[in-house]
């Protein structure tokens, strides 16, 4: 299957924005749990797993799910043990991780970086 | 392309093979949809209130069982197609998971199973206080799952975790599918064997650990860790160290079977996924991160991971060699630095059963078989029989593949490794259940193996009939074994309302006595109350309506107030698990009220609350 380098970064960015909106702006919306759960269970992990370049969609999904659980729980746990339990703070950190990963992916897969990598490999 | 119709038929009929394939595809979609429609239409006729000690199966209408049979047979027919269609097979599996594991959420009222309410209580504590207190409960020394649950509940703005917890069995079983697929495809290229193994997993996962619990969640993480190792970190033919000269000479002294065993044990795996060094480093970091969550969220699962990973490394099935050491250090560090509050008072619980295998087996099997009503004993015996059946079938499959020179050492080791924990602890009578669960993936893979020994075997009518026959037997067994305790596991809204009322009137530091050790308890403010249960009282005291024993229990904690709550599920549990006669709890309640020492303060059909008059 053809890999679309822009697809997942775009999904992650849109999911992060949507989660931010339903959590902080339009809070009284029925689809809020679905958007938030989608973001928490998929996006932080997928933002990192895409760097592995595994080329197998099923495998990427499984690792993204497991890694998302791990990142969510460990970030929340660190704040809890530090005496700074804050669900919104945790969400903010997860949004940062997801956005950072997605932007880095876009940077790595941009036409300019592709040309640079091609030049390096040609040399 | 081969048609599914016999050659004689296809030559008589003017139908082209691709038309037959399209017809098979259509059947592969129509049958599952017919099954889900029939199943959905039949759900309203399930009356859980009429359930007997045989569990859910006693109130299932025939149409629901027919729907499940249609889906199972349709799955077996789909596997018979020359070209397997992944979307159609996935459709079958998704529907099967939904129908088998979601049925109780749809036909019952409140979320089922007592432990779900306890776990909701730990979650509520973290949501309310933003801390954990290891001195309150052992689970607060391994709070990862509850921290995650509290965070998710808060951020989705649910009042509590229970609305999400009700769907945990469906959710967990869905996410098990991915890593199981990875594990099975790392063992064989025969997709029929992979899919049948998955079907067998869902037909034999009766163990019921997939409710809203740390262990249900951690089983997914365990599967992911094993899947990563088997897919990318197997020792390849090139990397497998040769037998050194002196060792080869030493082996020469042994008999041929011993030499053969050694050769088989150290033979490299043939199926490996190529990867770049950078990918392997990233995957290892990912694995260690996932294991960190395992260490942080459950006391037992790290040891199952350690047992499996150490076994694979010792027998040179996977790398890196330092991984078990790192995992042991992580587990040890967490126990030493983070669980002291628990260990101080419970060291005997951890080490008391060490090496006492007979104690573990007694606590896990014998004690369960000997107690309860005749129907309940039948269910327990069914569980033992179905366990023996799947292990026996797995043994046959392993021998089958061994004779055909498949190199399945890694998977055989993974089937055996969890049993090593039987020497460690009885885990409150649940260790064998956990061992069954953690050994289940390789067991079902081998159980499916006798049917698909070559890439196109199992496509004959006879073999398809055999596959369908075994699947239906497993399905029948599942309906008894999985939901055999349902009469005490299901919980009504009236019971939950009763418990809410109790928490609304009981002052902090009161003693709350449960009619039995089940029911919706401890789901809120759990650190504010003391708890006891009539299950701790000798059952003959209940039969004899000995009020003084109950009074002693009410006074035992020296609290200012004591309340006794008796609910429908608690009465069912008393009859089902301890063999108390039907109505024994009602008669005890009457005796308590007649004594004048207890006052009835709440009475609804499914819940009564009595206050002890000091």
Interface residues (C-beta under 8 A of the other chain):
Chain A: X23 X27 X32 X33 X36 X37 X40 X48 X49 X51 X52 X53 X54 X58 X59 X61 X62 X63 X65 X66 X67 X69 X70 X71 X72 X73 X74 X76 X77 X80 X83 X85 X86 X87 X88 X90 X91
Chain B: X126 X130 X131 X132 X143 X144 X145 X147 X148 X150 X151 X152 X154 X155 X156 X157 X158 X175 X178 X179 X181 X182 X217 X220 X221 X224 X227 X228 X231 X279 X282 X283 X286 X289 X290 X292 X293 X296 X297
